[in-house]
Structures are given as structure tokens and as C-alpha cells.
Amino acid sequence: MRSLCQFLAPICGIALVLSPTIARAQDAPIVRDAEYRILERQHGERWTVEDKGIDVKLAEFREKNGGNPPNILYILLDDIGFGEVGMPDLDVVRGYSTPNITDFAEQGMSMMRMYTEPSCTPTRVAMLTGRHPVRTGFDEAKAVPEGEGLADREVTLAEVLSENGYATAHIGKWHMGDIEQSYAINQGFDYAEHPIHQQAQLALMSSTALNEGHVDGVDLRLRTTELMLDDTFRIDPYAMVYGTAGEKGGTIREVHMESGQKFSQDDYVAMGQRYKRSTLEQLEKLAAGDKPFFLQYWPLFPISFTRTDIEQAQTLNGGPIPEAIVKVDGYIGEILDRVEELGIADSTIIVIMGDNGPFMEFVDKSGQSDRIYRGGKTEHLEGGVRVNAYVRWPGMIEEGSRVKDITHVSDLFSTFARLGDGEASIPRDRIIDGVDQTALWLLGETHGRRDYVFVYEGFVLRSLVKQQYKMHLPPPGGNPILAAMYDLYKNPREDRPQDSIRIGVGFGANFSLMAQRHLAMKELYPDMPPGHGPLYGGIENLRPETKELVDNILFAQGLTRKSD
């Protein structure tokens, strides 16, 4: 590794001179991965010229906007891959339509090569921190209580914008951990309403889903307990914490859940409707304030698996998730209408996108499919990490534009930070993977600033994307010459590996060097562990069954820890 770092010295030099005590608001450059530095070396002079012109545009906007930067509304849809929303030509394939999202897409820019992470939590971590989730140690979708979450040392977009005069609010799914430091109100948001866990608890472990047979092993009614010695081995979903609400600097409380209550699909639907109403309420409150705002709405829908609550299908597809997609499209329509009614459309950047591909294990019953790209949630294949992403900023972003430049969800962190005057608050003691894509948004196609993506599954680097090519990395110890490579324009489904010798002559060695540079930078800036703390810490009104669950988990965890 030493010889590789010596070889990379011109690229990595900035990382070598930075003190680990540097945090943010410093004159030092933002620390970037090696691949970005290679592009910067080739295009930096042009980018500097572009940025000067962009700064003029942004200054003109702020002057017209009372001196304020734009508001930001970020809508993130769960388990929605490329081709599932906003693309009317595919409506006949899907058997449903999303007219509100489709209209929105035509009013702004479609980022046609948006990459995310393979599952819910990693995508959300990447967007909020601007970092590959593996760097934060919190890179998997937790489904049950563990006493782990996004660490307070991570610097989120909400914190960056708060430091620069923004009001911040989060409504809907969160999925960042079950410890106090990981709650939204402790990660930069002034106000937040969100569940602690995700839809494995809310939509799959509900009493309705249990009765429909979507989950086995949870409901004791369906098996005898005659030989069950350990009655803590199964997780009782009804003892877990459900929806919470709180404000920055205060405490967080569980809401709308009583002791002994069995959470059902009706409760899940009601929770989703409350989050939509709360988003509308927050919009009105924030629009009436004197600060620019950053509002996140992460709906629970379209994740839905039960059928008994569908009185009559409204789509040709008829699957639970397409039916829910249509509902959430209606929710989004209401929110977009409210933005217009409040007179803030021209001063608000809105992004609507999916977080990863569909959960392929459920497609037979859910109504989803992999369609254009192969694979889905949890997978490094394009079907797992390619999503539709639309951004609208009237008068600033060209209407109806479609760009083929590569973007990654982490880019939203850096882009919003710049647009919100928050670049100085981006930390300088760690690698920031998110690339500022303001030039792409304001100048259009060919002005993107990345042509690469690193795709992880958990802690494992699984594939590399560079321009139109993709390499699936061999397993540890495998011969790189046997790595599967694809031209994504010729084989977007990644099911016909190209001859490794033919394509490897031009790109194989460079792909290997790309991976080595990335891993060498991780030696200079090691991945950090996730945050740990008391399970459900800071929640002041835990139900009796929740306290019992916590006691059982803490006892079991304590058995593997050395005493002081």
C-alpha cells in the first residue's frame, strides 16, 4: 500500500497535509476522493470559469429573492427504481400512471443517470452526509432494535444549512438508527416527525400483514409454544417504538401508539396520511417565516404489501405497491399545489426521486418488476441503484431538459450546500464524495462533474462505473482478468459479460487502478464506526412492553461485553 500511496502523492497530497482536527468552516479545500481529483486536474480551469458565471446567476437570484438563497424541498420515495414514476411511455408496461410526478418532470430536469445506494438507509446516509455510507459505518437497512445509528460526529446537510440561516424540518421515514444521537432533531432538524424503524416493522409486521401470511415466525398464534424455551428470540414488533415527534433541543416522544396496541395496516395508512398533512402544515409555517427553509418529505408509501385493505383497485396493475404509488402521487400533487398557492414556487428547489430499486423478493405479490435494468434492492446491479430523479427550479433550470451526465445521490449534499451558502460548513477532516452539480443544473447536459461511481453492497465494494462501462469486481483473491465488464449502453441488464480480453485491453487495468486509488484513500481517511448508545435513549414515554424489550436486548448484549 505504501508504494501505491507514493504513486498517488500528486492526487492525494491534499489529504496528507490536513490535520485530523480540522472540522469545517476552514480555508482548506474539501477533501475529495482520488477519482474526482483526476477529473479536476483536467477540467479545473474550465470549472473555475463556469463557477464564476454561476456565482453571478446565484447572486442575481438572491437579489430578487430578498437576499435569501432558495428554499429546498426534497421528496424521497421508498424502493422506487428507474422507470417506475414520471415516465408516461412506460405507463402501459407498468399498468399505472403518476400524472403529478410526470407533470413535475416536464417542468424541470430529469437526471437520467442518477445512482443511489442499494437500499434505504445507505441512500439516506449518502444524501445527508455527502459520503458513501461505508465511510460512516452505518450502511445497512436496520429492521430491528440494535442500539446503533448515524453518529453525531457526522455532519448532515441539515446541520450545514442550519448553520447558514435555514429553518429545517423532516417529515416521514427516517431509518437512521434507534439511538438518541441519530434522531432527526439531533442531526440538524428544527422539527421532525418520523418512525424510528422502517416498513419491515410498519408494513410487514403489522397485524394485517401477519394475517395475510407475509411474515412467518412473529405471530405466536400460528405455532405452539410447547418447546419454546427462549421467548425473547422472536422480535415482538408491537413492542418496538413506532412514530415519534420532537423539536431540536427538546425531547422526543412516541405518538399515536398506546400500550397493548397491535399496529395494523389501517394504522400504517393513517400514519402516512398524517405525515402528508404535517408536510403541508410545515410548508405553510416555513413559508410564513423569514428564513429560507429545507424541508424533507420521505413518504411511507408506496411500500405496502397487504391486499385486504384494497376495496377496489384503481390501476390496471392492481398490485399493492402500484396502488400505493398512485396514492402517493396524489399526495405529492397536493404538496406541489400548496407550493404554488403559497407563492413560493419560483424561490423553491424541489427534488423528487426514488431511493433504490424494488425489493425483487416481493415482486410477484407487490406488482413491481425489474423492467429495463436487472436486479433490485440490496444489489449492485443497475436495477438496484438506478432511479428516476427530477429537479425543478423555475427560471433557473431548463424546463423539460434531460441530462445523461452521471450523478450520485451524495451529490445533493454538496449541491444544496453550495446553493444554500453552506460550503464553508462542509467538514474538511474527512472525504466528501458528493460532487457539486450546480453547473449541471444551471448549464445543462455535458456540465456534470463526475463520470464514475463506486457501488457498494454493505461494506463490500462490488462494482465500478466509469463513463459507459461497468466492472463487477471479482471476489477477494479472484483474478481481475476474469472480472465481468459491461458496456451499459449495449447491455444495460448486465447479463452478457463482454469478453474480458477485448474490453480489458482498453479499460481493465484502469478499472483496477481506479479501485486501488479508492482503497488507498480509505487508508488515508479510514472509515468511521457507527454511533452507539442506549436503545431508544431520550424517548421519554416508552410503553411498558417497550421497556421490557429494551431490558431483554440489553441483557443479551451485556453477556458479550467485558466488565470494567
N, C-alpha and C positions, 0 to 999 in steps of 0.2 A: 504493500500500500504506500510505503514511503516514496518509492520511485515514481509511482503514479501521481502522488501529490506534487512531487518535484516537477514532473512533466506539466502539471496543470497550474503551476505557480502563476503564470500571467493571468489566468482566468480566476483562480481562487485567491489571489493576493489580497483583495479587499477583506476577505474573511479572516485571513491570518493576522491582520493588524488590528482588528476590532477587539476592544476589551469586552469580556463577558459581562461587565457591569453596565454596559450601555443598554438603556431600555428604549427610550423613544424621545421625540422632540429634539433630536440631535442633528448636527450638520453633516454627519457621516452618511454616506449613501445607504439605501436599503440593501440588505444582503440578498443576493439572488443566487439561484442555482446556476451551475456551470452552463447549461444549455442556453439560458437567457443571455448570459454574458457573451457567448459566441455570436448570437444574433445582434446584440448591442454593439459589438466591435465592428460589425459590417454595416449597420444601419443607424448607428447612434447620431451621426451628424444630421441625417435626414430627419430623424425623430425629433431632434432639438429644434429644427426649423418648424416642423409641424406643431410642436408643443407651443411655440411662441404664438403662432396663429390661433391655436385653440384657446390659449390664455386670453387673447383678445375677445374671442367669442363668448367665453365664460364671463368675462368682466362686463360685457355688454348685456348679457342675460341678467346678471345680478343688479346692474343699474336699473333695468326695467322692473326688477322684482323687489324693489325696496331695499336693495343692498344685500339681500339674502341669497344663498345658494339654493338649489332646488330641493323640494320635498322628495322623499323616496318611499315608494310603496312596493313591497316585494311579496309576491304571491307564489308559494311553492307547493305544487301538487304532488301527492304521495304515490309512488310506484307507477308513474306515467312515463312511458318511453316514447321514442321518436315515432311520429305518425298517429298518435292517439288523440291529440287535440289540435284544433286550429288549422287543419289541412282538409278542406272540403272535398278534394278529389279522392281522398281515402274514405270518405263517409260511406260510400257504397260497399267498401271492403269491411269496415268496422260494424256497420249496421246501426250507427247512431251519429249524431252531429253535435257540435259545440258552437252554435252561432255567435255567442258573445265573444268567445276567445278568437274565433275566426275573424270577426269584425275588428277586434283589437289588433290582431296580427297585421291586418291590412293598413292599420293606422300608424304602424311603426316599422321596426326592423325585425326580421327573422334571422336569428343566429343559427344557421343551418348545420354547423359542425360544433355544437355545444357538447362538451364532455362533462360528465359528473363523476361521482364515485359510485361503486356498485350497489350501495344500499343506503338506507335513510340517514342514520347517524353520521357516517363519513361525509356524505354530501353536505349536510348541515354544518358540520365542523369546518369543512373546507371553505364554505361560503363565509362563515362568520369570522374565521381567523386568517383567511388567505393562505392557509398552509395545508399541505397534504396531511390528512388525519393521522397517518402513521407517525408524523413528527410530534403529535400531541399525546400519543399513547392511548388515545380514545378513538378507536377506529372500527368498532363493530356495533351492530344494532342490538342493544341490550333488550331482553324481553322480560326479565325477572329481576327482583331486587338483588343488588350486589354491593352497595356501598362504594360506588365508583362513578366518576363523571368527568366532565370537562374541568380542567384545573383552573384555579383563579389566577395563576400566573399567565395563562393565555390572554391575549389582548383581542377582544372581539370588535367587530365593526360598530356595534352599538356603543362600546366604550370610546372608540375613536371619534365617532360623531358627537357623542355627549360632550366630550372634552372641547368640541368646537362649536358648541351652541345649539345642538339639535335636541329636540324633545324626542323620546324614543318609546315605543310600545311594541309588545309582541302578543299576538292572539293566535291560539290554536296549538297544533302539535309542536312539541319541543324536542324531547327524546335526547337530552344531553346529559342525563345522569340523575341519580337519586340521592345526591348529597347536597348539602346546603350551598357550597360554593358553585355548584353547577346550575342552580336555578336561574331563570332569565333575569330576575330582579337583582341578582348578584353578578350578572355578566353584562351589565351596561344598560339594561332597560328600566325606564322610569316606572312603567306599569306592565304587568303581564298576567295573562290567564292561559294556563296550559295544563295538560295532563303531565304526570311525572313519567309515565311509561308510554308505550305506543300501542298500535292496534292489535298486536298479538293478545294483549290484555283486553282492549276495548272492543274489538270486533270479532276476535276468535275465541276468547274465553268468556264471552257473555253467556247468560243462561239460555238465550235463544240459539246461539251457535252450538252450545253443548247439546241441546235437544235435537238439532239437525245433524249431529254427528260429525261436525267439523274438527273437533278436538277429542282425543282419547286420553284417558289417564287422569283427568282432573275431577270428573264428577263421580263421587263415591256411590251414587245411586246405581251405577251401571256395573258394579263389581262387588263381590263380598269382601269384607274386611277380616275374614276369619283368620288368615295367616299374615296379616299386615302388622308387623311389629313396630315399624318406624312410621308414625303418622305425620311426620314433618317432611317426608321425602317428596311428596307432591306439593306443588305450589297452589295455595288457595287463592285464586285471582281476586275474590271478593274482599280479601284482607289487605290487598295492595292499595296504595294511595291512588286515587283517581284524579279528578280535576282540582286545580289549585288556582289561587289568585293572590296577588300581593303587589306592593309598591316598593321601589328602591328605598333602602334604609329602614324598611319595616319588616314585619314578619309575613310569612306565607301561610295560608290556611287551605285545608281541603274544603271544597264547596260541593253542594248538591249530592252528598252521599251520606246516608245515615247508617248507624250501627246495625248490622244484621241484613242490610240491603243486598239483594242479588242483582247485580248490574245486567241489564238486558239490552237487546237491540233498540228498544224504544228509548232507553236512557242514552244510548250512543247517538241516536239521531237527534235527540233533544240537546245533547252536548254540542253537536255540530251546529245546530241552529243557533244556540247561544253564542258560539264563537263568531258566527256571521253577524249577529246583531251587535255584539261587542265591537267588532271591527267597524261597523257603521257608526256606532257611538264614538269610538275613538277618532274616526275621521272627522266628525263634527267638532269634537273637543280640540283636536290638534289644529284643525283649520282655523279655529277661532283664536288660537294663541298667537303670540308674537314671535315664535321661533319657527325655523324650518323643522320638519319632522321626518323621522324614519319609522315607518310602521310596517311590521311583518304580519302577514296573514298566511298561516300554514294550515289549511283545512284538514279535518279528519277524513272527510270524503275526498276522493272516491273509494277509499278502502272500505269494502262492505262485502260480506260473504253469505249472508242469510237470504232466504227466499220467502219465508212465510210472511215477512212484512211487506212484500210487494203485492199490492192488491190487484194491480193491472199494469203490465209492462208498458212503458211509453216509447220503447225503442224496438227496432227490428231484431236487434241482438238479444235483448231480454235478460242478459246476464246481470248479476247483482252489481258488478263494478261499472259496466256501461250505463246502467240505470242511475247509479250514483254520480257518474261523470256528468250526465245531463243535469242532475240536480245542482252540482257544484258549479257548473257553467252558469246556471241561473243565479246562484249566489254571487258569482263574480260579476254578472251583469248588473245586479243591484249595486254592488260596490262601485263599479265604473260609472253608473248613473249618478250616484251620490257625489262622486268626484266632480262631475260636470255641474250638478246642482249647487255645489259649494263654491264654484267659480275658481277652482284650483287646478284644473286640468293642464293649463299651459305652464304651470310652475311645478308640476309633479312628474318625476320619472317613475314609470311603472314597469316592472318586470314580472312576467308570468311564465313559469316553466315547470317541468317535471323534475323529480329528484333522481330517478333511476328507472330501469326497465321494469316490466311487470314480473310478478312472482310466478315463474313458469310452473311451479308445482301445483298451482291452483287454477291454471287457465281453463281446464275442462269445465269447471264449475263457475269461474269468475266471469267469463265472457271475454277475456283478453287473449292475445296471441302475440307471437314474436314478429310476425309480418316481415317488414323489409330486412331487418337485421336479426341475426340469430342470437339466441341467449336472452337472459333477463336478469332480474335482481340477484345480487351476490356474485355475478360472473363478470370477468374482464372482457368478454366479447362485446362487440358494438351494441348488441341488443340490451346489454346491462348498463352501459354508460353513455349512450347517445340519447338525447332528449330534445324535444322542441323547447325553444327559448325565445320569447318575444319581448322587445323593449320599445316603449313609446315615450317620446318627449316632444310634444308638438312644437314645431318651428325650429327644432334643433336636430332631430333625427329624421331622415328622409322617410316619408310615408311609403309603405308598400315595398320597401327595399329588402333584399335577401342577400346575405353575405355567406361566402363559402370559407372564409378565414376560420382557422381553428380557435376556439375559445374553451376555457375550462371554468367550472363554477367558482373556483378560487379567485378568478379574475374580477368577480363582482366586488370582492373586498377592496382591492386596490383601486378599481374604477370609481366606486362610490366614495372611497376615502378622498380621492382627488377632487371629485365633483363637490364634495362637502367640505372642502378646505381642510381636510384632516391628514394630509400626507405626513406632516411633521409629527403626528401622533402614532404613526406606524413604528413598531419596535425595531431597533437596529441590532439586537443581540441574538437574532435567530434568522433562519432562512424564511423569506416570504416567497411563496410560489405563485401567488396571484399576480397577474400582469395587468397594468393599467391599459384598458382597452378604450379609453375615451376617444382616441384617434379613429378607431374602427367605427364607433357610434356616430361621430360627428362628420367624418370624412368619407365613410363608406368602405365598400369592399376593396381589398388589397392593402388596407391600412392597419390590419391586425398585427400584433406584436408577439405572436408565438406561432410556431409551426410544429409543435411537439406536445406530447402528453405522456406522462408516466402513469400507468394503470396498475393499481394495487388491488389485491384481494386480501383484506386484513393486513397483516404485517408483511405479506409476500408480494414482491414486485413481479407481476405476471406478464405484462406486455408493454411494448413501447410503440408509440405512434410518432412518426416523423413525416411531415408532408402527406403524401397519399399512401404511404407504406406503413405496415404494422408488423411487428415481430412478436410472436409468442415465445417467451423465454423458456428455455429448457429447464427441467428440474435441477436442483443443486447437484453438481457433479456431472451433469449431462454435457455432451459435446455440442458447442454452439453451432457447429456446421449443420446439425440436424434440426435447428430451430425452424419452426414453420413461419413463413413470411407471406404477406398478402399485399396485393395492390387493392386498396379499398374501393377504388372506382370500378375495377374489373370484377372483384369478388367481395362485395360488401357483407356477405354472410359468413365469410371466413371458413368456408367448408371445402375449399380446394387449394391446399397449400401449394405455393409456387415452387418450382424447382430451386432448391436452396443454392445450388452451384450457380445457376443462371442469374438469379437476382442477387445472390450473396456477393458476387464479384463486385457489384457496384455499391451495395449497402450493408452487407453482413458485418464486415469488420467495423464499420462506422456505428452500426447499431450496438455492437459490443462495447465500443469505446463510450458511447452515449450512456450506457448503463454503468460502466466503470466510473465515469465522471460523477454521475449522480450519487453513487455509493461512496465515492471519495469525499464528496461534500458532506455526506452524512457522518463521516469520520471527523470532519472539522466542526460540524454542528450536530452533535448526537441527538437522536430522538429523545423526547422527554416522556416521563411516565405520566399516566393519567392522575387526576385528583382522587384522593381517598378521604373518607370521613365517615361519621356516624350515619347509618342508613336513615333516610327521611329526617335528617337533622334540620332543625329550625321550623318544622311544621308544628304549630302549637296545639292543634286539636286532633291528634291521632286517635282513631277509634280503638276500642279495646281489642278487637281482633287483629288490628294492625300492630299494636304494641306486642301482642303475643307472637306474631310473625317475626317482628324485629328481634325479640328475645331469642327465638329459636335459631335464627340465622347468625346472630352474634355469638351464641354459644358454640355453634358448629365451627365458625371461623376462628374462634379463640382456641380451639383444640390444636390448630396447626401453627400457632404463634408461640414463640419463646417468651417466658415471663421475664420481667426485668430483674 
